[in-house]
Structures are given as C-alpha cells and as structure tokens.
Amino acid sequence: MSEAGAAAALPEGHAAARFSSRSIRSFVLRQGRMTEGQRRAIEEGMPEIGIPYRAAPLDLEAAFGRAAPTVLEVGFGMGETTAAIAQARPDTDFLAIEVHGPGVGNLCKLIAERGLANLRIMQHDAVEVLRDMIPVGALAGVHVFFPDPWHKKRHHKRRIVQPEFVALVASRLAPGGYLHCATDWEEYAEWMLEVLAAEPVLQNTADGFAPRPDYRPLTKFENRGLRLGHGVWDLVFRRRAADGGVTGDRATGT
Ligand SMILES: C[S@@+](CC[C@H](N)C(=O)[O-])C[C@H]1O[C@@H](n2cnc3c(N)ncnc32)[C@H](O)[C@@H]1O
C-alpha cells in the first residue's frame, strides 16, 4: 500500500487497510478492438475528462470543479448505463472506472455527444483507485453493475465482491452513502448478499434483495434476459451513521 495513499487514514488492522497487495485481480486485460471513433474520442476527451491514477488522495472538488455528492462506478463496461445515470442525475458527480480501452472510448464519445459535465473517467483497477485515491468517507455512493461472475468455482476468488473489497468500499462511503450492486447470476447474487450482510458498517435497505432503484435503467441485454425468464438481482446497502443508525440518502433522495 502506498504511504501517501488514502488508506493510510484507516485504523491499523482495518480489513480495507489490509487490502494491500493485488495478486488476484477481478479482470483479465484484453484490449479488444477499438473503433476509430472510440480512439478519437479518447484522444480528444481524456485530457479533459480523464483522471490519471496516482497513489495519492484525489481532490474530488477540484476534479469536478464543484462540491457535489460523488458516486464511483466500478467496471462501467461500454458506459451506456453510466451515461444515462449521469444525465438523469445532474446534481451528482460520477467517477467512472474501467480497465477496458474500447469501453473508455465509448464512454468518452457518449460524454461528448451528450455534453455531460458531471462525469469523469479513470482507466485503472478500481480497487487501487478506491484504496489509494479516494479519501475515507468521501463518497455518496458506489455502483457495481453486472460484475464478471467468474462462474467456475476455482475462479470465485477473482470475484470483485469479497469481504475485503466491501470493507474498502464501506470505508470510502460517507455515513448514509450507499453501495448498489446488480447481477444476473443467481449464485453470485446470493454470494453478494452474504458478503454485504456480513459487513458491520453496512445495513441492508431491503429485506434481502432490493427492488431495482429507478435511476438504474434496464439494459438491452437485461430486457432480453427478463423476457426469457432470467432474473436480475439488485442489492442496496447503506453505510451506517456513526451512532449506528442509517441516515437518508443525499444522492438519490430516497
Ligand atoms: C461484465 S462487465 C459489466 C459492465 C457494465 N457494468 C455493464 O453493466 O454492462 C464487468 C466490467 O468490469 C470491468 N472490471 C472488472 N474488474 C475491474 C476492476 N477491478 N477495475 C475496473 N474495472 C473492472 C471489466 O473490464 C468489465 O468491463
């Protein structure tokens, strides 16, 4: 862990502070084919909307040019959902993280096309960003939508939703801030529920799985799956207030 990193502010022995060496990653870096439009969007967009990784706390107000609740997204894929949510919630800032180049290019394109001022992109391992750059208690929310399920049992250790990851996320949330996960893989959904429920700093907003919050649009893929009778599971947990209660949501107004 970087001494300069935000994790240095955590109490010794905290689960997230122990999340120091990253030998097992939740992604496999395949750059994939980048279209000319995506390449151009990166070239033109990233100098302005891209934030480079540095092992030092990030000044979120300076990054977005204003003080507003900030939601961090882990693994935005092609960024369609990310752009739709940022457009629908202009009073919230979104820090969207993805390692996959074509996805970064696609989101740069969407940001330019729609003139979204409340979205910034990082192309880096989101775990390292959370650990090293995000100050304790700084986030209004964290989105983890359809993370790679790593179906095979021997790959389950690659799943991003693990106790250490959840403890790290919880430490970066402000009291009342939320962690929203969604998956279409039932066994991963059960796994997520177990792991999130075991994190003492978080409290479930529902009795088990949550209804899909209005701000998360149905994806094309999800629509097709639902028509075929496949399920989708949302989980929304909130960081407890210091006194143990759960405060209202500053970001979504729920
Ligand atoms: C199955 S895709 C889902 C993408 C998107 N959230 C959606 O709903 O369509 C999971 C994405 O997470 C990204 N990812 C996985 N682990 C990551 C990490 N540690 N940091 C950043 N991105 C990650 C992968 O590159 C992949 O694009």
The ligand as an ORCA input file, in Angstrom:
! r2SCAN-3c Opt
* xyz 0 1
  C     -19.388     -7.976    -17.089
  S     -18.795     -6.373    -17.362
  C     -20.183     -5.343    -16.926
  C     -20.029     -3.962    -17.450
  C     -21.118     -2.947    -17.066
  N     -21.121     -2.638    -15.648
  C     -22.481     -3.396    -17.518
  O     -23.381     -3.494    -16.671
  O     -22.653     -3.651    -18.704
  C     -17.679     -6.105    -15.994
  C     -16.671     -4.997    -16.302
  O     -15.931     -4.709    -15.138
  C     -14.608     -4.405    -15.505
  N     -13.769     -4.630    -14.318
  C     -13.636     -5.779    -13.623
  N     -12.833     -5.606    -12.576
  C     -12.451     -4.290    -12.599
  C     -11.616     -3.506    -11.757
  N     -11.008     -4.036    -10.686
  N     -11.431     -2.223    -12.069
  C     -12.045     -1.673    -13.162
  N     -12.846     -2.364    -13.986
  C     -13.049     -3.661    -13.704
  C     -14.319     -5.334    -16.681
  O     -13.296     -4.841    -17.507
  C     -15.668     -5.368    -17.389
  O     -15.739     -4.403    -18.410
*
